[in-house]
Amino acid sequence: KARQGNCHIYSVQSGDGSISHSTIELSRLSGTSAEEELANIVVIQHRARQNRSPSEEAEAACAEFLRMLKDGLLPVNREEVLAWHEYIRQSTPLGQQTARRTSAVSWKSVIGMDWEAADRRANAWTEWRFILGGAYGRGETPEVIYRCPEARNLVASMSPKAAAILIERARAPRAEVAEEAADPAPM
């Protein structure tokens, strides 16, 4: 839903961003003006880890965020969101619910996060691994997702450079094992 612009996902985090307390799903921008779009935004769901109810503090943070958003006190990438909606509308055949991302919109502009900062990536993974659960959730890094062919294809379609890096990282341990087997240790 978020990828198609039908909702917006936010995380209630500690001040330093090291702890995620809950996740908020807001409705999509809808209306004929910026003011109407902000007035129409509602919380679809607000959940803590493992789909629990958020704490009172997280609820208060969500309410404050929504109030500030509606009052225009927080920036909204309205033009980018509307451009994405238009792209989806034009590129998706009628009745079809899937779409592919293009380089027209970057992840940083969509989610407002600097993915180049290792600590930010680690904090995001800490939150998302609990959402994914299962074998993926047990992985210490998001590279565990890359074991899935669908994930590899998705990463390759969004960022060939990122896909190449992940492929190289996956090959490195195998190459080290092969080198050790070919070059026995001296006795």
N, C-alpha and C positions, 0 to 999 in steps of 0.2 A: 504493500500500500504506500509506504513512504517513497519507494523508488519511482512510483508512478505519480507522486505528488498528491496522493489522496489523504495523507496525514503527515504530521511532523512529530519526530521523536526527540525528546530531551531527557537529560539525566540530571537528577538532583544530587549534587556532589558536595563534599566538604570544601571549605574555602581554598585549600591548596590543590584540589582535584584528585587527591589520592584515594578517596573513598567514595563509592557511589551508593547513595542511600535508596534511590528509587528511580523508576523510569516513567516518563509522562508521554502519552500519545495525545496530541492535539489535532483537531479537525483541520482540513485543508482550508486555504484561503478561498473564500467565496463571497461575492458581492460585486457591485458595480463601481465602487470607489475604495480607496485605501482605508478610509474611515469605516465604511461598512464591512470590509473584510476583517478588520481588527475586531469590530463589535461582534461579528459572527463566530469568532474562534471560541471553541469549547473544549473542555477536557473529555476525551473519549474514554481513557482509562489512565489510572495512576497506580502502579504496583511496585512493591519492594521485591527484594530477592526471593526467588522460588515462588513467585506469584502471591506473596503475602501482602497484607494491608500495610501501607506506608505508615511510618511513625507520625506523631503529631507535628514534629518539627519539619518533616518532609512535606506533610500536607500544608503547613503554613508557608513553606518555601514555594510550593506549587501555586498557592493562592496569590502570594506576592508577585511571582513571576507573571501569572496570567493578568493580574491587575496592571502591572507595569507595561506589559505588552499591549493591552487594550487602551491604556492611556497614552501610548505612543512614546513611552520613556525608554523603550528598548528598540534597537534597530532591527528592521525586518528586511531581508533580501528580497523584497517584493518583485522587483524586475526579473531577478533570476528565477524565482518560483514561477512567475507568470510565463517566462520564456520556456521553462521546462514543461509546463502544462501545454503550451502551444506545440512544442516539439512532440510530446506524447500524442496529442490530438492528430497532428499531421502524419506521424510515422506509424501509427497503429491503425490497422484496418478496422472498420466498423465491426463491433461485436467481439473483437479479440482483446484480451486483457493483458498481454505481455508487451514489453518494449525493451529495447537495448539502449544502453548509455552511449553517448558519444563524447568526444572531447570538448563539445560546446559548453559543458558544465563540469567543473572540477569537483571532486569530493570535498576539498577544503572549502569551496564556496557554498556547497550545499549543507554540510554539517558543521561548518565553522570551527574545524579542528585542524591544528597543524600536525599532520601525520609524520612530519620529518623529525619531530621531537620524540626520542625513545621513551621518555617517561610518560608522555601523553598516550602513546600507543599502548604501553604496558597497563596504564590505568583503564583505558577503553577495553582492553582484553579482559582485565579482571572482572569488569561488569558483564561483558558479552559471553564469557565462558559459562556463566551461570544461566544465562538465557538459553544458550545452545544445549547445554546439558550433555548427558551421555559421554561417549568417547571423546567428543570435541571438548566438552566442558572440563574433562580431566587433563587436557593438554596445558602445559605451562606457557606455551606461546601460541599465537594464532596460526603458526605454520602447520599445526595438526589438521586444520581445515583443508589444507592443500593436498592431503592424501585422497580426498574425494575428487573423482574426475569432473563432476559438475562444477566444483569450486575452482579447479584448475582452469576450466574453460571460461568461467566467469571472470577470474582475474586476468586471463589472457585477453579477453575482449575489452576489459576496462583499462588495462595497463600492461602492454607487452613488456615494458621494461621491468615492472614488478614481477611478472611471470618468469622472465629470464633469471632474475635474481633468485627466486624460489627454486627454480629448476637447478641452478648451480649449487645452491645450499643443499639440496637433496642429493646431488651427485657427490659432493665432497666427502661425506663419510664412507661411501662405497669405494671411492678412489683410494682413500687412506687404507682401507682394509686390503684392497688389491695390492697396493705397494708393499704393505707389511708381509703379505703372503709370498710375494715375488722376491723379497730381499730378507732372507732369514737372518736372525741375529747371530753374530759370531759367538763361538763357544770359547 
